[in-house]
């Protein structure tokens, strides 16, 4: 069988195999082809001997329960005409009523015949209540073993683990299972090409593809399903690692321009004028980067460091090494606020070294210029000219730097700040400028656990800055109940005390305007569902696959605090009379943002009410207090980033997390974890415990058919390590996977253009 034939078989429409009606139902779950269906793995497995606890069912829930039939009786309804079948099912202690209606009793005989006492079945429906008894009306159901071809098959069916699929109310789990059997049962062992090369299957003792599909969909026993799932966990890890290994090998085959160090140039002068000593970590990481820049293979390095670890200084030293060697550096920031902040920070750190052409500039100095999308035409033309001529050794900008009209004289280094805000294609647009690719330094202030780093950033060398520079103050963090008026009054009073002492305070809100819907996300905030790592859609789709489980509608949430309403409220507080209150959010123009930050930094408006636009990079040393309203709607990493805006100049600082989350909730546990430590790496590990895996890897966030299905980066770290070794071996022998076409095709499916940035998400 050719590779083309194998691919065609996997892409065969389900309508052709199962018929239009069944295919239409499965399409609701985004299952369109044969491969989609066979890769729709069971979420869990049931044992016919383990029945659902019926006492836990709540009225209004849509459920799937496993229960045993106690009785089934048909009776005529004299008052309303017609007939009714009433069946009672039990978990051994509690009972649930099943009710079916028909015009004639004969129509109900089919149900009566199936619902015989002693049989075990799966029953799906919405829990109702009639005369104090819980019931399912016209439930969809499957009686275990009854639909088998013969008695022997029925006995086998009744003894097998029962697969529960991610399902929907209109497509119950056993209907999916039947469709899978219809497709899978007749397939010969060689029907599809296996994406895992045969020698790797043999090396790790994994079965071939079709057998593994049978093991996970129709396992004979627990050993079979474990065997099948282990193979697909490894397969997912191999596809990920092979994609990264191929990318890394492609980069290593390129030639860049070596940028050697000079002992008599700006980099050395910069080190001499620093007002503080570099930490040992900054020196060590700086040496790693300097050595990379001296090679003619393009550097691809991830620099991760906790909030306040001094990444900017490390990056600037690298940029100056490149400028000294005759090249230019571009610093790509995700927001205009952060880009403007970087400009101010770099110029302040460099002093006369950034003032080429000015009377105050030192010999051999360069210039630092800014390029953003909202600049006026005159400023933009000047910035473009400085970049193109080489007059600006360092160009700081936002996505505007990616525009084709932006040209560089000799781009030698691209620094990408807050990499999780950019995708692979965006990162590579700058790298594609010129004949030879520049070196690349990727930075993130969101600490990444090792297991995630090697899965998501496997094509990059990784450096870690864990040590904080001297002078960073500890930040006391407390969780404040939103309904505790006395504590909130004290919070506003504390802000007054800090302002009177010459300090600054941030108040963070999740939305901009008070008349927006409570769930709006205009400021890029991660609200409750996303922070918990679950989306409403994903929870709902899980429900019918989990016996007795369903998301209950919670109480209506209080509206989230907004920037406009909060600024007005604070202006009227007696504690803050006479104090200037500024606002900052994403809808402001670039000039308005710059003005707001300048007034805040100067003390003209020492209280700044803002969305999360100030989350990263903003550096106002006098800021010592941060109050985050509705903090339970944000994730750990985002709150940690926000908290990092205070405590930057040695002053004792305070972060108050105002929350409505009650004890015992995941949201409250997040906040308590944040209050317990300021160690970002410890928090990152805690975040992994609390978040769904798909929220860690962007590939799974949309729930699409190419999401991670079985691989878990924490649980399966050893398998990922194993797959990484295998992937590099494959790439070394066959860089384009000519000998492994099915693996190449699997990688291509993972790297669909609209999903390509999964490799860079964390």
C-alpha positions in Angstrom: 0.0 0.0 0.0 1.4 3.4 -0.9 1.6 6.3 1.4 -1.1 8.1 -0.7 -3.5 5.2 -0.3 -2.9 5.0 3.5 -3.6 8.8 3.8 -6.7 8.5 1.7 -8.1 5.7 3.8 -7.6 7.8 7.0 -9.3 10.8 5.4 -12.2 8.7 4.2 -15.5 10.5 5.1 -17.6 8.9 7.8 -20.6 9.5 5.7 -19.3 6.9 3.2 -18.6 4.3 5.9 -21.5 4.9 8.4 -24.1 6.6 6.4 -25.2 10.3 6.3 -27.4 10.2 9.4 -24.8 8.8 11.7 -22.0 10.9 10.2 -24.1 14.1 10.8 -24.5 13.2 14.5 -20.7 12.5 14.9 -19.9 15.8 13.0 -21.3 17.6 16.1 -18.2 16.3 17.9 -16.0 17.4 15.0 -15.6 13.7 14.0 -15.7 13.8 10.2 -13.2 11.2 8.9 -12.3 7.7 9.7 -9.1 8.9 11.5 -11.1 11.5 13.5 -13.3 8.7 14.9 -10.6 6.2 15.6 -8.5 8.9 17.3 -11.4 9.9 19.5 -10.2 7.8 22.4 -12.3 6.8 25.4 -11.9 9.2 28.3 -12.3 6.5 30.9 -13.5 2.9 31.3 -16.3 1.4 33.4 -16.6 -1.9 35.0 -20.2 -3.5 34.8 -19.8 -4.4 38.5 -19.2 -0.8 39.5 -22.5 1.1 39.5 -23.2 4.8 39.7 -24.1 6.3 43.1 -27.6 7.4 42.2 -27.9 9.4 45.4 -25.5 12.0 44.0 -27.7 12.8 41.0 -29.3 16.3 41.0 -32.4 17.5 39.3 -31.6 19.2 36.0 -28.4 17.4 35.4 -27.8 15.6 32.1 -26.2 12.3 33.2 -25.0 8.9 32.1 -25.5 6.3 34.9 -24.6 2.7 35.1 -27.3 0.8 37.0 -29.0 -2.6 37.3 -32.6 -3.1 36.3 -34.9 -4.0 39.2 -38.2 -4.1 37.4 -40.1 -2.9 34.3 -43.9 -2.6 34.1 -46.3 -1.4 31.4 -49.6 0.0 32.4 -52.5 1.8 30.7 -53.0 5.5 31.5 -56.8 5.9 31.8 -56.8 9.6 32.6 -54.8 10.8 29.5 -54.9 7.7 27.3 -52.0 5.7 25.9 -49.6 3.6 27.9 -46.5 4.1 30.1 -43.6 1.8 30.9 -42.1 2.4 34.3 -38.7 0.8 35.0 -36.8 1.0 38.2 -33.0 0.8 38.2 -30.7 0.7 41.2 -27.2 1.0 42.3 -27.8 -1.6 45.0 -29.1 0.9 47.5 -30.8 3.8 45.8 -33.2 3.8 42.9 -34.0 5.8 39.8 -37.2 5.7 37.8 -37.2 5.4 34.0 -40.4 6.5 32.2 -41.4 5.8 28.6 -44.8 7.0 27.1 -46.6 5.7 23.9 -50.0 5.7 22.4 -50.2 1.9 22.5 -48.8 -0.6 25.0 -47.4 -2.7 22.1 -44.9 0.0 21.2 -43.3 -0.3 24.6 -42.8 -4.1 24.5 -39.4 -3.7 22.9 -38.2 -1.7 26.0 -39.9 -4.1 28.4 -38.1 -7.0 26.7 -34.7 -5.3 27.0 -35.2 -4.0 30.5 -35.3 -7.3 32.3 -34.6 -7.5 36.0 -30.9 -8.2 36.8 -29.5 -6.7 33.6 -27.0 -3.9 33.8 -27.2 -0.9 31.5 -26.1 2.6 30.8 -28.9 5.2 30.9 -28.6 8.7 29.6 -31.0 11.6 30.1 -31.8 14.7 32.1 -32.8 14.1 35.8 -36.3 15.1 36.5 -38.6 14.7 39.5 -42.1 13.5 39.8 -43.9 13.1 43.2 -40.6 13.3 45.0 -38.9 10.6 42.9 -36.0 11.3 40.6 -36.6 10.0 37.1 -35.3 10.0 33.5 -38.0 10.4 30.9 -37.4 8.6 27.6 -33.7 8.0 28.4 -31.4 6.7 25.7 -29.8 3.4 27.0 -27.6 0.5 26.3 -28.0 -2.9 28.0 -24.6 -4.5 28.4 -24.2 -7.6 26.3 -27.7 -7.6 24.8 -26.8 -6.3 21.4 -24.0 -8.8 20.9 -24.1 -11.2 17.9 -24.4 -14.4 20.0 -24.3 -15.6 23.6 -20.5 -16.1 23.7 -20.0 -12.5 22.5 -22.6 -11.3 25.0 -20.6 -12.9 27.9 -17.4 -11.4 26.5 -19.0 -7.9 26.2 -20.3 -8.0 29.8 -16.8 -8.8 31.1 -14.9 -6.2 29.2 -14.0 -2.7 30.4 -16.7 -0.4 29.1 -15.4 2.7 27.2 -16.8 6.1 28.0 -16.2 8.6 25.2 -16.2 12.4 25.2 -19.8 12.7 24.1 -22.7 15.1 23.8 -26.4 14.9 24.8 -27.4 14.1 21.3 -24.5 11.6 20.7 -24.2 9.3 23.8 -21.1 7.4 24.5 -22.3 4.0 23.4 -23.4 5.4 20.0 -19.9 6.6 19.5 -18.6 3.1 20.6 -20.9 1.4 18.1 -19.6 3.6 15.3 -16.1 2.9 16.3 -16.8 -0.9 16.2 -18.4 -0.6 12.8 -15.3 1.1 11.4 -12.6 -0.8 13.3 -13.8 -4.4 13.4 -13.3 -5.2 9.6 -9.9 -3.4 9.3 -6.9 -5.6 8.5 -3.7 -5.0 10.6 -2.0 -3.2 7.7 -4.8 -0.9 6.7 -3.0 2.3 7.9 0.7 3.1 7.7 2.0 3.5 11.3 3.4 6.9 12.2 5.7 5.2 14.7 8.6 3.4 12.8 8.7 -0.3 13.3 12.1 -0.4 14.9 10.9 2.1 17.6 7.8 0.0 18.3 10.0 -3.0 18.8 12.5 -1.1 20.9 9.8 -0.1 23.4 7.5 -3.1 23.1 4.5 -1.3 21.7 1.9 -3.0 19.4 1.3 -1.8 15.9 -1.4 0.9 15.1 -4.5 -1.2 14.4 -3.9 -3.5 17.3 -3.4 -0.5 19.6 -6.7 1.0 18.4 -8.4 -2.3 19.3 -6.7 -2.2 22.7 -8.1 1.2 23.6 -11.5 1.0 22.0 -12.5 -2.7 22.7 -10.0 -3.9 25.3 -10.3 -7.4 26.5 -9.0 -6.5 29.9 -7.2 -3.8 31.9 -3.9 -4.9 30.6 -4.9 -4.4 27.0 -6.2 -0.9 27.5 -3.1 0.1 29.4 -0.9 -1.4 26.6 -2.9 0.5 24.0 -2.9 3.9 25.8 0.9 3.6 26.5 1.5 3.2 22.8 -0.5 6.3 22.0 1.1 8.4 24.7 4.5 7.5 23.2 3.2 8.3 19.7 2.0 11.8 20.7 5.4 12.4 22.5 7.3 11.2 19.4 5.3 13.5 17.0 5.9 16.5 19.2 9.6 15.8 19.7 10.1 14.9 16.0 8.6 18.2 15.0 10.9 20.0 17.4 14.0 18.0 16.5 13.4 18.6 12.8 13.0 22.3 13.5 16.2 22.4 15.5 18.2 20.5 12.9 17.0 22.8 10.2 18.2 25.8 12.3 21.6 24.1 12.9 22.1 23.7 9.2 21.8 27.4 8.6 24.7 29.8 8.6 24.6 33.1 10.5 27.1 35.9 11.0 29.4 35.3 14.0 29.4 38.3 16.4 32.6 38.1 18.5 33.2 40.0 21.6 35.4 43.2 21.7 37.1 44.1 24.9 37.4 47.8 24.0 33.9 48.6 22.9 30.4 49.4 24.2 29.7 46.1 26.0 32.7 46.5 28.2 31.9 50.2 28.8 28.3 49.2 29.7 29.5 46.7 32.3 31.8 49.4 33.8 29.0 51.9 34.2 26.4 49.6 35.8 25.4 51.0 39.2 25.0 47.5 40.6 26.9 44.2 40.4 25.7 41.5 38.1 24.5 38.4 39.9 26.4 35.2 39.3 23.4 33.9 37.4 23.5 36.9 35.1 27.2 36.4 34.5 26.8 32.7 33.8 23.9 33.1 31.4 25.6 36.0 29.7 28.6 33.9 29.0 26.4 31.2 27.5 24.8 33.7 25.2 28.1 35.4 24.3 29.6 32.1 23.2 26.5 31.4 21.1 26.8 34.8 19.4 30.5 34.1 18.5 29.5 31.0 16.4 28.2 31.2 12.9 25.3 28.9 13.6 22.2 31.0 14.5 21.6 31.0 18.3 18.2 29.8 19.3 18.0 30.3 23.1 15.2 30.6 25.6 16.0 32.8 28.6 13.5 32.3 31.4 13.7 34.1 34.6 11.4 34.9 37.5 9.9 38.4 37.9 12.7 40.8 38.7 15.5 38.4 37.9 17.3 40.9 35.6 16.6 39.5 32.1 16.7 42.9 30.5 20.3 43.5 31.5 21.3 40.1 30.2 19.5 40.8 26.9 21.1 44.3 26.6 24.6 43.0 27.1 23.9 40.5 24.3 22.6 43.3 22.0 25.6 45.4 22.7 27.9 42.6 21.8 26.2 42.4 18.4 26.3 46.2 17.9 30.0 46.2 18.8 30.5 43.5 16.0 28.9 45.8 13.4 25.3 44.4 13.6 21.9 45.6 14.8 19.5 44.2 17.4 15.7 44.2 17.4 13.7 43.9 20.6 10.2 42.7 19.9 7.7 43.5 22.7 4.0 42.4 22.8 2.4 45.7 23.7 3.2 49.4 23.1 3.3 50.1 26.8 6.0 47.5 27.2 7.9 48.6 24.1 7.9 52.2 25.4 9.0 51.0 28.8 11.9 49.1 27.2 13.0 52.2 25.3 13.1 54.2 28.5 14.9 51.4 30.4 17.5 50.7 27.8 18.3 54.4 27.3 18.6 54.9 31.1 20.9 51.9 31.5 23.1 52.9 28.6 23.3 56.6 29.2 25.8 58.3 26.9 26.3 54.9 25.1 22.8 55.4 23.6 23.4 59.0 22.4 25.4 58.7 19.2 25.4 62.0 17.3 24.7 64.0 20.4 27.1 66.2 22.3 26.6 64.0 25.3 27.3 60.8 23.5 30.5 58.8 24.0 32.8 57.7 21.3 31.5 54.6 19.5 28.0 55.1 20.9 24.8 54.0 19.1 21.2 55.0 19.2 18.1 53.2 20.5 14.9 53.9 18.6 11.2 53.0 18.9 8.9 51.7 16.2 5.2 51.0 17.0 2.0 50.9 14.9 0.4 54.0 16.4 3.4 56.3 15.8 2.8 59.5 13.8 4.1 59.5 10.2 7.0 61.8 11.0 8.3 59.7 13.9 7.7 56.5 12.0 9.7 57.7 9.0 12.6 58.7 11.3 12.6 55.3 13.0 12.4 53.5 9.7 15.4 55.5 8.4 17.5 54.8 11.5 16.8 51.1 11.2 17.6 51.0 7.5 20.7 53.1 7.7 22.1 51.3 10.7 22.1 54.5 12.7 20.1 52.8 15.4 22.0 49.9 16.7 19.0 48.8 18.8 15.4 49.0 17.5 12.6 48.4 20.0 9.1 47.8 18.7 5.9 45.9 18.7 4.4 43.8 15.9 5.1 46.8 13.7 8.6 45.5 13.4 7.3 42.6 11.4 6.0 44.8 8.6 7.7 44.3 5.3 8.5 48.0 5.1 10.8 47.7 8.0 14.4 47.1 6.8 17.6 46.7 8.7 21.2 47.5 7.6 22.5 44.3 9.3 20.2 42.6 11.7 22.3 40.4 13.9 20.1 39.6 16.9 16.3 39.3 17.5 15.2 39.4 21.1 11.6 38.4 21.7 10.2 39.5 25.0 7.3 37.5 26.6 7.5 34.8 23.9 4.1 33.3 24.8 2.5 36.4 23.3 4.0 35.5 19.8 3.8 32.5 17.5 6.5 30.7 15.6 5.6 32.5 12.3 5.8 35.9 14.0 9.2 35.1 15.6 10.5 33.9 12.3 9.4 36.9 10.2 12.2 39.0 11.6 14.6 36.0 11.4 13.9 35.7 7.7 15.3 39.2 6.9 18.5 39.3 5.0 20.6 36.6 3.4 21.6 34.9 6.7 19.3 34.5 9.7 20.1 36.5 12.8 20.6 35.0 16.2 17.5 34.8 18.4 17.0 35.2 22.1 13.6 34.3 23.4 12.6 35.7 26.9 9.8 34.9 29.2 9.2 36.0 32.8 6.7 33.2 33.3 8.8 30.4 34.9 8.3 27.1 33.0 8.6 23.7 34.6 11.3 21.5 33.0 8.7 19.1 31.7 6.9 21.9 29.9 10.0 23.5 28.6 11.3 20.4 27.0 7.9 19.7 25.4 7.1 23.2 24.2 10.5 24.8 23.7 12.4 21.7 22.7 13.9 23.4 19.7 15.6 26.0 21.9 18.6 25.8 24.2 17.4 27.0 27.7 18.9 29.3 30.2 17.4 30.0 33.6 17.9 33.1 35.8 16.7 32.1 39.3 18.7 34.5 41.4 17.3 37.9 42.0 19.5 41.0 42.0 20.2 42.7 45.3 17.8 45.4 46.3 14.6 43.6 45.5 12.1 43.8 48.4 10.0 41.0 49.6 6.3 41.4 48.8 3.8 40.6 51.5 0.7 39.0 49.8 -2.7 38.6 51.4 -6.0 37.3 50.2 -8.9 39.7 51.1 -12.5 38.6 51.0 -14.5 40.9 48.7 -17.4 41.1 51.2 -15.2 42.1 54.1 -15.8 45.9 54.1 -13.5 46.5 57.0 -10.5 44.9 55.2 -11.3 46.8 52.0 -11.5 50.1 53.9 -8.1 49.3 55.4 -6.7 48.6 51.9 -7.7 52.0 50.7 -6.3 53.5 53.8 -3.0 51.7 53.3 -2.8 53.2 49.8 -3.1 56.6 51.3 -0.3 55.9 53.7 2.0 54.8 50.9 1.1 57.8 48.7 1.8 60.2 51.6 5.2 58.5 51.9 6.0 59.3 48.3 5.1 55.9 46.9 2.7 54.7 44.2 -0.2 52.1 44.0 -1.8 50.0 41.3 -5.4 48.9 41.4 -6.0 46.2 38.8 -9.4 45.4 37.2 -10.4 42.7 34.8 -12.4 44.9 32.4 -12.5 48.5 31.2 -16.1 49.7 31.3 -18.8 49.0 33.9 -21.5 48.4 31.4 -19.7 45.5 29.7 -20.9 41.9 30.1 -19.4 40.4 33.3 -17.4 37.9 31.2 -15.8 40.4 28.8 -12.1 40.0 28.2 -11.2 43.3 26.6 -8.0 43.7 28.4 -6.6 40.3 27.7 -7.4 39.1 31.2 -7.5 35.4 31.9 -10.9 35.0 33.5 -12.1 32.2 35.8 -12.7 29.4 33.3 -9.4 29.9 31.5 -7.4 30.4 34.7 -8.8 27.1 36.0 -7.8 25.5 32.7 -11.3 24.6 31.7 -13.7 26.0 29.2 -17.5 25.7 29.6 -17.7 23.8 26.4 -15.1 21.2 27.4 -16.8 20.6 30.7 -20.2 20.2 29.1 -18.9 17.7 26.5 -17.3 15.7 29.3 -20.5 15.3 31.2 -22.2 12.5 29.3 -19.0 10.6 29.3 -18.8 10.5 33.0 -21.5 8.6 34.9 -23.4 10.8 37.3 -21.2 13.8 36.5 -22.4 17.1 35.1 -21.5 20.8 35.6 -24.1 22.4 37.8 -25.0 26.0 36.9 -23.5 28.1 39.6 -25.0 31.1 41.3 -25.0 34.3 39.1 -21.7 36.0 39.5 -21.4 39.5 40.7 -20.2 41.9 38.0 -16.5 42.2 37.7 -15.0 45.5 38.8 -14.1 47.9 35.9 -11.5 50.5 35.5 -14.0 53.3 34.9 -16.2 52.4 37.9 -13.3 51.7 40.2 -11.5 55.0 39.4 -14.8 56.9 40.1 -15.3 54.9 43.3 -11.8 55.6 44.6 -12.1 59.3 43.7 -15.0 59.5 46.1 -13.3 57.5 49.0 -12.6 59.7 52.0 -9.3 58.0 52.5 -8.1 59.2 49.1 -9.4 62.8 49.0 -7.0 65.0 47.2 -5.0 62.2 45.6 -4.7 62.1 41.8 -6.1 58.9 40.3 -5.1 57.8 36.7 -6.4 55.1 34.4 -4.7 52.8 32.0 -6.1 50.3 29.6 -5.7 48.9 26.1 -8.2 51.2 24.4 -6.1 54.3 25.1 -4.0 55.7 22.3 -0.3 55.3 22.5 0.1 59.0 23.5 -2.5 58.6 26.2 -0.8 55.5 27.6 2.5 57.2 27.6 1.0 60.2 29.4 -0.8 58.1 32.0 2.4 56.2 32.8 4.4 59.5 33.0 1.9 61.1 35.4 1.9 57.9 37.5 5.7 57.7 37.7 6.1 61.4 38.5 3.5 61.2 41.3 1.0 63.6 39.7 -1.5 60.6 39.8 0.1 58.3 42.3 -2.8 55.8 42.1 -3.2 54.0 38.8 -6.4 52.0 38.0 -5.5 49.6 35.2 -6.3 46.5 33.3 -3.6 43.8 33.0 -1.9 46.0 30.3 0.7 46.7 33.0 1.2 43.0 33.6 4.8 42.7 32.2 7.8 44.9 32.0 6.3 48.1 33.5 9.0 49.5 35.9 8.0 52.2 38.3 10.4 51.8 41.3 8.2 53.9 43.7 5.3 51.5 43.3 4.8 49.6 46.6 1.1 48.6 46.7 -1.0 46.5 44.3 -4.6 45.7 44.8 -6.1 43.1 42.4 -9.9 43.2 42.3 -11.7 39.9 41.4 -8.3 38.2 41.7 -10.1 34.8 41.6 -10.7 35.4 37.9 -6.9 35.4 37.1 -4.4 32.6 36.8 -1.4 32.1 39.0 1.2 33.1 36.4 -0.7 36.3 35.5 -1.1 37.3 39.2 2.6 36.6 39.8 3.5 38.9 36.9 1.2 41.6 38.2 2.7 41.4 41.6 6.1 41.8 40.1 5.2 45.4 39.3 5.8 46.4 43.0 8.8 45.8 45.2 11.3 46.9 42.6 13.3 49.4 44.5 14.0 47.9 47.9 10.9 49.4 49.6 8.7 47.0 51.7 5.7 46.2 49.4 2.2 44.8 49.6 -0.1 42.9 47.2 -3.8 42.4 48.1 -5.8 39.8 46.2 -9.5 40.7 46.6 -11.6 37.6 45.9 -15.1 36.2 46.1 -13.8 32.6 45.9 -14.8 30.4 48.9 -12.5 28.1 50.8 -12.1 24.7 49.1 -12.4 26.0 45.5 -9.6 25.8 43.0 -9.6 29.6 42.6 -9.1 30.0 46.4 -6.3 27.4 46.3 -4.6 29.4 43.5 -4.7 32.6 45.6 -3.5 30.9 48.8 -0.6 29.4 46.8 0.3 32.8 45.5 0.2 34.3 49.0 2.5 31.6 50.4 5.5 32.2 48.1 7.0 34.7 45.7 9.1 31.9 44.0 7.9 31.8 40.4 9.3 28.4 39.7 7.5 26.9 42.8 4.3 28.6 41.6 4.7 27.2 38.1 4.8 23.7 39.5 1.7 24.5 41.6 0.0 25.9 38.5 0.5 22.5 36.7 -1.2 20.8 39.6 -4.2 23.0 39.4 -4.6 23.5 35.6 -5.8 21.1 33.0 -2.9 19.9 30.9 -4.3 21.5 27.7 -4.0 24.9 29.3 -0.3 24.4 29.6 0.1 23.5 26.0 -1.7 25.8 23.7 -2.3 22.9 21.3 -5.1 21.6 23.4 -6.8 24.9 24.3 -9.2 25.0 21.3 -10.3 21.4 21.8 -9.7 20.7 18.1 -9.1 17.3 16.7 -5.3 17.9 16.7 -5.1 18.6 20.4 -3.1 16.6 22.9 -5.3 13.6 23.7 -3.4 11.3 26.1 0.0 12.8 26.6 0.5 14.7 30.0 3.7 16.6 30.3 4.1 16.1 34.0 3.0 12.5 34.4 4.7 11.4 31.2 8.1 13.3 31.6 10.1 10.0 31.3 8.3 9.1 28.0 8.9 12.6 26.6 12.6 12.2 27.4 12.6 8.8 25.7 10.8 10.2 22.6 13.2 13.1 22.4 16.1 10.7 22.1 14.3 8.7 19.5 13.3 11.8 17.5 16.8 13.2 17.4 18.1 9.8 16.2 15.5 9.8 13.4 16.3 13.3 12.3 20.0 12.6 12.3 19.5 9.6 10.0 16.6 11.0 7.9 16.1 14.8 8.3 13.0 15.0 6.1 11.5 11.7 7.2 11.6 10.3 3.7 11.7 6.8 5.2 8.9 7.6 7.7 6.1 9.2 5.5 3.4 8.4 8.0 5.3 10.3 10.8 5.9 13.2 8.4 2.2 13.3 7.7 1.3 13.2 11.4 3.6 16.1 12.1 2.1 18.1 9.2 -1.4 17.6 10.8 -0.1 18.9 14.1 1.4 21.9 12.4 -1.6 23.1 10.5 -1.1 26.9 9.9 -3.8 28.0 12.3 -2.3 25.8 15.1 1.4 26.2 14.4 2.0 28.4 17.5 1.4 25.5 19.8 5.1 24.9 19.8 5.7 28.2 21.6 2.8 28.3 24.1 3.1 27.7 27.8 
